Amino acid sequence: MAAKTQKAVKRTRILVVDDHPLVRFALSQMLNNTKDLVCCGEADGVGTARAAVTKLLPDVVLLDLSLGDGDGFELIAEWKRLAPGMKVLVVSRHDEAVYAERSIRMGADGFVTKEESPDEVLSGIRLVLTGRRYVSEKIAGVVMRRLTESAHGEGRQGVESLSNRELQVFRMLGEGRNNKEIAEQLSLSPKTVETYRENLKRKLGLPDSVSLIRHAANWSDRD
């Protein structure tokens, strides 16, 4: 008697977006070693990610926030508007307490740090596929509190008070970028970047540019 042919399991298609080749390789290998998930493609920046989503129509995007040609925040909002059924799980090295709430507010379905185990990333993917949001247990309460505060218009302090664009500039200053480099990456004029720097000094209560860069570098190192 002939053996019954096993029905192939439909695997959830995942797009990996990260500007580090080694990270993309590790995530794609992790996905392809499961029975229910598969990496359907990779992208290394904002432009390639947009093209990949349009071409591949993935079920889930694993998205890094810091990309070589832009920022992942803009992609979250854009994709949630154009493809609301597609899940977006942010996988980032950035400070979870600051970036998770921002990501969720922009429309992301979850946030996981790169320090988490592969099993935790897989659990996050499978959870968002059920329609629920994923953040780690250690900061779930913090994220919910900040989302509630944001909805009620309550004030913030320090780095949390920065807009998404201000946070981008602040992070890049901490990475050692100058005004020209920041302007080129964010498609801004150097004069606009200088305006952001002045806003950062005012919001963070810093007296001069040296203090701003030192504070940004310290925050980036901690991040």
N, C-alpha and C positions, 0 to 999 in steps of 0.2 A: 504494500500500500504506500503510495507516494506521500512523502511528508508534506504537511500543510505549509504553504508559503506564508511567512510572517508578513503582516501588513507593516509597511514602513511608517515610522512615527514622524509626523510633521514637526519639524524643528522650528523654533522661533528664530527669526532672522535678526541679527544684531549688527549694527554699524558701529565701529570703534573710531572715535575721533580724538586724536591726541597728537601733539607735535613731536613726540619722542618715539623714534622707531622701535626702541627696545620695549617700551610700554605697550605699544600697539601689538607687537609680537607676543608678549606675555598674555595680554588679554585675549587675543584671537586664539592662541593655543588653549587657554583655559576654556573658552567657549566651545571650541571644536572637540574637546575631550569629554563633553557631556552628551547625553542621549537626546536631550530635548532642546538644546540651543546650538546655534551655529553662527559663526562670523560671516556675514554676507559681503563685507567690504570694510575698507579702512580709509580714513581721511586725515590729513595732517594740518588743516587750517580751515578758516571760515569759508573761503571760496570752494575748496575741494569738498567740504562737508555739505554745503548747499547742493553742489552738483550730484554728490553721492546719494543724498536723500531723494532728489528728484528722479534719479535713474533707478535706484535699487528699491525704493519704497520699503525700508526696514520696519520691523515691528517695534524695535527698541533702539535708541541711540545711547551709547555710553560716551559721555561728553566731558572732556577736560575744559576748564574755564579759561586757561591761559594758552592761547594759540599764537603761532608765529605772526599771523597777519590780522589779528583782531582778538576779540573777546567772546567767550561762549555765551555770556548773558544775552547778547543781541540775537543769537541763534535760538535760544530757548523761547523767547517771546515770539519770534518769527514763526518757528515751527508749530507752536501751540495755536497760532492763528491760522496757519495754512494747512496743518495736518493734525488736528486735535486728537485723533485716535492713536497717533504714534506716541509711545512712551519715551521720556527723556530722563535718564538716570545720570546725574553728575558724578564723575569719578575724579576727585581733585586732591592735590596736595595741600590746598589752602586751608586756613583756619576754619574748622568746622563750625565753631560757634558764630562766626561772622558770615561766612558764605552760604551755609546751609539754608538759613532763613531767607536770604536774598534770592537764592536759586528757586526755592519753593514759591516765593512771592512772584517771581517772574514766570512761573508756570511749570517748573520741573516737577517730575513725579517722585524724585528721591535724590538723596545725596549720600555718597559714601567716600571716605578718604582712602588714599592710596596706601595708608598704613594698615588697612583692614586685611583680613585673610581672604584668599580666593573664595572660600565657602561663604563668607559674608557678602561679597560682591554678587555671587550667584543667588543668594537668598534675596538680596535687594532687587535683582532683576525679576525673579519669580514673584515677589510680592507686588511690585508695581504692575505686573501683568494682570493681577487680580483686581486692579482698580484702586489699590490702596497706596498710600505714600510711605516711602521708606526714609528714615533717618536713624542713626544709632541710638540705642536706649539712653546712653549717657547724656545726650543733648536734646532728646525729644521734648522734654519739658521746657527747655530754654527756647527752642524754636517755636513752640506753640505760644509761649508767653509773648515773644517778640512779634509774632504774626498778629496776635490780639492787640498789642500796643499799637502796631502799625495801622490796623483797621480803625482804631479809636483816635489816631492822630497824635498819640503821646510822643513826647520828645525823646531824643536819643543823645548820647554823649560820645565824645572821642571818635574813634574810627567808625563806630556804628552810625554816626551822624552823617557820614559822607554819602554822596550820591554814587551810583554805580560808576559813572565816568570819573568822578573824583577818586574813587577807590582804585580804578585802573591806573590813573596817573601816580597815585601814592605808591602803589605796588611797584610800578616800573621805576620810580625814583629809588626805591629800596633795592632794586636790582642793579643800580648803577647807571641807568640810562640818562642821557642828557635831554634837554628840551627838543633838540632837532630829531633825535632818535624817537622820542615819544610822539612827536608830531607826525613823523612819517608813518609809524605803525598805526596810529589812531586816525590818520587822515585829517589832521588838524593843522592849523597854522602855529608856528612857534609862539606867536603872541597869545593865542588862545591857551596854549599850555602854560604860559607864564601867568595868565589870569587864574587858571586852576591852581597853580602853586600858591598864589596869594590867598585864594579861598581856603586852601588847605591849612596855611599858617593861621588864618583867622579862626577856623573851626576847631583846630587842635590846640589853639593857644600857644603857638610857637613864635618866638621873637624874630627869627631870621631864617634864611635859606639853609644855613649850616645846621641849625637845629632840626629843620624839617627833614633834611636828607639823613641825618643821624637817626632820627625817630623812625623814618621809613625803613632804613637798613635794619634797625633793631627789630622792628615788627616783621620784616621779611624773613629775617633769620629765625625768629620764633615760629613763623608760619611754615 
